Amino acid sequence: MSLQLHWFLPSHGDGRELAKTANGDNRRPPRREPDADYLCQVAEAADRLGFTSVLTPFGLFCEDPWLVATAAAARTRQLNFMLALRPGFMSPVLAAQMAATFQRISGGRLLLNIVSGGDADEQHRYGDWLDHDQRYRRTGEFLDLLLRAWDGSPVDLDGEHYRVHRALVARPHPVRPQVFLGGSSAAARQVAADHADVYLTWGEAPGPMAALVKQARALAEQRGRQLAFGTRFHVITRDSADEAWRVADRLLNGMDPARIRQAAERFARSDSEGQRRAAAMHGGRTGNLEIHPNVWAGFGLVRPGVATALVGSHEQVADRIEEYHALGLDHLILSAQPHLEEAYSLGEGVLPILRQRGVL
Ligand SMILES: Cc1cc2nc3c(=O)[nH]c(=O)nc-3n(CC(O)[C@H](O)[C@H](O)COP(=O)(O)O)c2cc1C
């Protein structure tokens, strides 16, 4: 399959420095507010530069993705919106109905990223008390129901988490949104193999990523299904490698050791396997963070979620993107701060190289 490059909508705010969410204090204002005008500017840039979609995150730290994407869809033409959705906070039938409405409003530009949740504290704040594996079982039922209700035929289900009678989407849409599912645990791979179109993990060195792809592919094949794969990285791309590494050094030098310690404590409380793997990539150290050529684990010292960045000249970043694509990863979701300026850095620096090489 051809490579699809996706960008990121910073619905938690933006700026040149690392966002201050890793220590749990989400109340300090970001440098650039995630207001509708700014988020639409980022989406317009991604649209103009030819990205497939913008990933729009879900969590207490950010704005609601449905509302943000609805505003941005009105200002864009081709761009798809990959909305993160946490099963459990919404009826699967309502989710299918909202997805159908979004398809009508946007002209079929919805993708769903199903995120089951990896932070028990945050789940409790939303009023959800299921443990990690129960959440994934609920995700399985949620997707089963959402996908069966999609085509408009009435569905009955008497499951562990949902009980519905004659559930349906009264006004279905011909374009069913592609279902992405993120997570690195065995439970995530099971549900992806059963229901998803694309299995996503956070970016790691090529070896461990190839192993995750192999395991998920085998599970899907056992079920007679085909899965596609994708991953997510930050990116620091410049005309020269020196310039790019200077940016990484500046970010590292700006990290307060107390903040690194607080982040490590928070990550240790997470029940996410992906978060455990992310923290293990740097182990809290501030040296030797290049875990593979041009793959830097520095973000993970203070940032939850994706820990790694592709760092280098435009040529080197294009090389790494090709290397990951060759592992079977057809979807690369990239982000960089500030997302508006850096969309252009990547769009004008790296994308032309990939197009010239015939990868895009
Ligand atoms: C590319 C990608 C994007 C994700 N985005 C979100 C998000 O926006 N909100 C969220 O709560 N979790 C997000 N996650 C995390 C999860 O989907 C998952 O629920 C969590 O990591 C626990 O999974 P695990 O224990 O299977 O690793 C994302 C994961 C990946 C790989």
The ligand as a Gaussian input file, in Angstrom:
#p B3LYP/6-31G(d) Opt

LIG

0 1
 C       -1.120000       6.954000      17.493000
 C       -1.780000       6.884000      18.821000
 C       -2.604000       7.933000      19.239000
 C       -3.235000       7.909000      20.467000
 N       -4.048000       8.952000      20.832000
 C       -4.671000       8.937000      22.024000
 C       -5.546000      10.003000      22.412000
 O       -5.758000      10.983000      21.696000
 N       -6.141000       9.924000      23.629000
 C       -5.942000       8.863000      24.465000
 O       -6.504000       8.848000      25.541000
 N       -5.125000       7.841000      24.134000
 C       -4.487000       7.860000      22.939000
 N       -3.668000       6.813000      22.585000
 C       -3.445000       5.737000      23.557000
 C       -4.227000       4.508000      23.377000
 O       -4.930000       4.305000      22.279000
 C       -4.327000       3.390000      24.373000
 O       -5.611000       3.447000      24.875000
 C       -3.392000       3.446000      25.533000
 O       -2.075000       3.619000      25.107000
 C       -3.424000       2.148000      26.333000
 O       -3.041000       1.158000      25.480000
 P       -1.989000      -0.001000      25.684000
 O       -1.918000      -0.388000      27.138000
 O       -2.579000      -1.070000      24.836000
 O       -0.661000       0.489000      25.167000
 C       -3.031000       6.815000      21.338000
 C       -2.203000       5.760000      20.929000
 C       -1.590000       5.783000      19.691000
 C       -0.711000       4.656000      19.300000

